[in-house]
Amino acid sequence: MDFVIAPDAVSFFGRDLRRPECVACTQAGAIWVSHALPEGGGGVARLDEDGTPHFVVATEGAPADFMPNGWSMAPDGSFLIANLGDSGGAWRLFPDGTCTPLLLQAGGYPVPPVNFVHLDEEGRVWISISTCRIPRDRAFHRDVADGFVILMDAIDRPETARIVADGLGYTNEVKVDPSGRWLYANETMARRLSRYELKGRGLGNRESVVDYIDGVIPDGFEFDAEGGVWCASVMSNRLVRVAPDGSQHVILEDCDPAELAPAMARWRDGSFTRDDMMIGARRSLRNIASITFGGPDLKTVYCGSLAGEGLVTFRSPVAGAVPPHWTF
């Protein structure tokens, strides 16, 4: 299914958000999005029908450098949140503002800054680490591949944490697909969508699903009901749909070709920097970073961003797949 979303079909929803990087919706109509505080710390916000935010931020227990990034909802109403601060680790935020460690060590080693936490249908927790390098910008290179994935058997089982995949080119979002057979992973600096077959308590070998088209720096992704994978590209403000046959189609974009071409040249020659990553922040879509489907029919798309104050939204002709948190 090939289609394009016209610029006038896109609107913005929500207000007063800061770094609304990750967004998720539920069947009950709730729209949740990450939120960072200007002075540091933060958590998530629930948006009313008119876009008014209601904040749930860490008030007790979080590290001083807590920077919420990708997260998942738990059945008890808590949030499993990646901390991008240098202290790292994955954390659990409760509705009353209490924040407790989800995972701070794996295999006897401290967990570095975390990019994303995914709770799957079976209650397993998948934690993506983009790089072991601090600052993380040192890994903004196509030839750096020290990212990895940690698996916990359950939210309250940190002793089961183990590395199940490594050697990734800046691991970003990781999610189990609707079939329950594969773990998919976006590799930001490798500019690749990969997947691993779930095998027992671990994973099979990495399979390359697709190398993204020129200009795509992949961040978050989501599955649709027809077997497609929708990827949000920072820098180019693109949404790209990867069809089941591996073909790619640009659904939406907001970029300046005169800026994009030299940025991609720097990615190729190894001089790519955060300044290149952030050129999309100057455009109206503000460096889109994630995508989710919501609404009663799962056809309302919401995109989080690195630099916006609200969410990008539009209607899709194809529905999203039912996510693990849909009935929470």
C-alpha positions in Angstrom: 0.0 0.0 0.0 1.6 3.2 -1.2 0.3 6.6 0.0 1.6 10.0 0.9 0.4 12.3 3.7 0.0 15.9 2.4 1.4 18.6 4.6 -2.0 20.2 5.1 -3.3 16.8 6.5 -0.8 17.1 9.4 -1.7 18.9 12.6 -0.2 19.2 16.1 -1.6 18.0 19.3 -0.7 18.8 22.9 1.3 21.7 24.4 3.8 22.6 27.0 5.8 19.4 26.5 9.6 19.2 26.5 11.4 16.6 24.5 8.2 14.5 23.8 10.4 11.7 22.4 8.2 8.6 22.9 4.4 8.3 22.7 1.9 5.5 23.3 -1.9 5.2 23.2 -4.4 2.9 24.8 -7.9 1.5 23.9 -9.4 3.7 26.6 -8.2 6.8 24.7 -5.3 7.8 26.9 -2.3 9.4 25.1 0.9 9.2 27.0 4.2 10.9 26.1 7.6 11.3 27.6 8.4 14.7 29.2 11.7 16.2 30.4 12.0 19.0 32.8 14.2 22.1 31.9 16.2 21.7 35.2 16.6 17.9 34.7 14.4 15.0 35.5 10.9 14.4 34.3 8.7 11.5 33.4 5.6 11.3 31.3 2.5 13.3 30.5 -1.1 12.2 29.7 -2.9 14.4 27.2 -6.6 15.2 27.5 -8.8 15.3 24.4 -8.0 19.0 24.0 -4.3 18.4 24.4 -4.0 19.6 28.0 -1.1 17.7 29.6 -1.2 16.1 33.1 2.3 15.4 34.2 3.7 12.4 36.1 7.2 13.3 37.0 9.8 11.6 39.2 9.7 13.4 42.6 11.5 10.7 44.7 14.2 8.1 44.0 15.3 9.1 40.5 19.0 9.8 39.9 20.1 13.4 39.7 20.8 13.1 35.9 17.5 11.4 35.1 16.6 12.0 31.4 13.5 10.0 30.3 13.7 8.6 26.8 11.9 5.5 25.4 9.5 3.8 27.8 6.7 1.2 28.1 3.5 1.0 30.2 3.1 -1.7 32.7 -0.3 -3.3 33.6 -0.2 -1.8 37.1 -0.1 1.7 35.8 3.7 2.3 36.2 6.1 3.2 33.5 9.3 1.5 32.6 11.6 4.2 31.5 15.0 4.4 29.8 17.4 6.9 31.5 19.7 8.7 29.0 21.6 10.4 31.8 25.2 9.2 32.2 24.3 7.3 35.3 22.2 5.1 33.1 20.0 2.2 34.0 16.3 1.5 33.4 13.8 2.9 36.0 10.2 2.4 37.0 8.0 5.5 37.6 4.8 5.1 39.6 1.8 7.5 39.3 2.6 9.1 42.7 6.0 10.2 41.4 8.1 7.5 43.1 10.9 6.2 40.9 12.6 2.9 41.6 15.4 1.0 39.8 14.2 -1.5 37.2 17.7 -2.6 36.2 21.0 -1.0 37.1 23.4 -4.0 36.6 23.6 -6.9 34.2 26.2 -9.6 34.4 27.9 -7.7 37.2 28.4 -4.6 35.2 26.6 -1.2 35.5 23.9 -0.7 32.8 25.0 2.3 30.6 22.6 5.0 29.4 19.5 3.3 28.1 17.7 4.2 24.9 14.4 2.2 25.1 12.5 -0.2 27.3 10.0 -2.6 25.7 7.5 -4.7 27.7 6.2 -7.5 25.4 2.9 -9.5 25.4 4.6 -12.3 27.5 5.7 -9.8 30.2 9.4 -9.9 29.2 11.4 -6.7 29.3 13.7 -5.8 26.5 16.3 -3.0 27.1 18.2 -1.4 24.3 21.7 0.2 24.9 22.9 2.3 22.0 26.5 2.4 23.0 28.9 2.0 25.9 30.7 5.2 25.0 30.2 8.3 27.1 29.4 10.8 25.8 27.2 8.9 23.4 28.1 11.3 20.6 31.3 9.4 20.3 29.3 6.6 18.7 27.8 8.8 16.0 29.8 6.9 13.4 28.8 4.3 10.8 31.6 2.0 11.8 30.9 2.0 15.6 28.8 -1.1 16.6 28.9 -1.5 20.4 25.2 -1.4 21.0 23.4 -4.3 22.6 20.1 -5.6 24.0 19.3 -6.9 27.5 16.5 -9.3 28.3 14.7 -9.7 31.6 12.2 -12.5 32.1 9.8 -10.2 34.0 9.6 -6.7 35.5 10.4 -8.0 39.0 13.2 -10.4 37.9 16.4 -8.3 37.5 18.5 -11.4 38.4 17.5 -12.8 35.0 19.0 -9.9 33.0 21.3 -11.1 30.3 22.7 -9.7 27.0 21.0 -11.5 24.2 22.2 -9.4 21.2 25.3 -7.3 20.7 27.4 -5.6 17.9 24.6 -3.3 16.9 25.2 0.1 15.2 23.6 2.3 17.8 20.6 0.4 19.1 17.4 2.4 19.2 13.9 1.0 19.6 13.5 -2.7 20.0 10.1 -4.5 19.8 8.7 -8.0 19.5 6.5 -8.1 16.4 2.8 -9.0 16.4 3.5 -12.7 15.5 5.6 -13.0 18.7 8.3 -14.7 16.6 10.8 -11.9 16.0 12.5 -9.1 17.9 13.0 -6.1 15.6 15.6 -3.4 16.2 16.4 -0.1 14.6 20.1 0.6 14.3 20.5 4.4 14.1 24.1 4.8 12.9 24.1 1.6 10.8 20.9 3.0 9.2 19.4 -0.5 9.3 16.3 -2.4 10.5 17.3 -5.8 11.9 15.5 -8.7 13.5 16.3 -11.7 15.6 14.2 -14.9 15.9 13.1 -15.6 19.5 14.6 -18.9 20.6 14.0 -20.2 24.1 15.5 -17.7 26.6 17.5 -16.0 23.9 17.7 -14.9 20.3 18.9 -16.3 17.0 21.4 -14.6 14.7 20.8 -11.1 13.4 18.9 -10.8 10.1 18.9 -7.6 8.1 15.4 -6.6 7.1 16.4 -3.5 5.2 19.1 -0.9 4.8 17.2 2.4 4.9 17.0 4.7 1.9 19.3 7.7 1.7 18.5 10.4 4.2 16.9 8.1 6.8 18.5 8.1 10.3 16.1 5.7 12.0 14.9 6.2 15.6 11.5 4.7 16.6 9.2 2.4 14.7 5.9 0.6 14.9 4.1 -2.2 13.2 0.9 -1.8 11.2 -2.0 -4.3 10.7 -0.9 -5.3 7.2 2.7 -6.4 8.1 4.4 -3.1 7.5 7.0 -1.4 9.7 6.8 2.4 10.0 10.1 4.1 10.8 10.5 7.7 12.2 13.7 9.3 10.9 15.3 12.1 12.9 17.3 14.7 10.8 15.1 14.3 7.7 11.7 14.3 9.5 10.6 11.4 7.4 8.1 8.6 8.0 9.1 5.6 6.0 7.0 2.4 5.6 8.8 -0.8 5.1 6.4 -3.2 3.3 6.5 -7.0 4.0 8.4 -7.4 0.7 11.2 -5.1 1.9 10.3 -2.1 -0.3 10.3 1.3 1.3 7.9 4.2 0.8 8.2 7.7 2.2 4.8 8.6 3.7 5.7 12.0 5.1 8.8 14.3 5.1 9.8 17.7 6.2 13.5 18.4 5.2 15.7 20.7 3.2 17.6 18.8 0.5 20.3 21.4 0.6 21.0 20.5 4.2 20.3 16.8 4.0 22.8 16.0 1.2 25.9 17.3 3.1 24.8 15.7 6.3 24.6 12.3 4.6 28.0 12.9 3.1 29.4 13.4 6.6 27.7 10.2 7.7 29.5 8.4 4.9 33.0 9.9 5.6 32.7 9.5 9.4 32.4 13.1 10.3 28.7 13.0 11.2 27.9 14.9 14.5 24.9 15.8 16.7 24.6 19.0 14.7 23.8 16.9 11.7 21.3 14.8 13.7 19.5 18.0 14.8 19.0 19.8 11.5 15.4 18.5 11.5 14.7 20.5 14.7 14.6 23.6 12.7 11.7 22.3 10.6 8.0 22.2 11.5 8.1 18.5 12.5 10.9 19.2 14.9 13.0 16.1 14.5 10.3 13.4 14.7 11.6 10.4 16.7 8.8 7.9 17.3 5.5 6.8 16.0 2.4 5.1 17.4 -1.2 4.4 16.3 -4.2 5.4 18.4 -7.9 6.2 18.2 -10.7 3.7 18.4 -9.7 2.2 15.0 -5.9 2.5 15.5 -5.7 4.8 12.4 -4.7 8.0 14.1 -0.9 8.4 13.9 1.0 10.3 16.6 4.7 11.1 16.3 6.9 12.2 19.1 9.9 14.4 18.5 13.2 15.6 20.0 12.5 19.3 19.8 8.7 19.8 19.7 6.2 21.0 22.3 3.4 18.7 21.1 2.8 15.7 18.9 2.6 15.5 15.1 -0.7 13.7 14.2 -2.7 12.7 11.1 -5.1 10.0 9.9 -3.7 6.9 8.2 -5.5 4.7 5.6 -4.0 1.6 7.3 -4.4 0.7 10.9 -1.7 0.0 13.4 -1.1 -3.4 14.9 -2.5 -3.9 18.4 0.3 -3.0 20.8 1.0 -4.9 24.0 -0.2 -2.1 26.2 -3.5 -1.5 24.3 -5.8 -2.7 27.1 -3.9 -1.1 30.0 
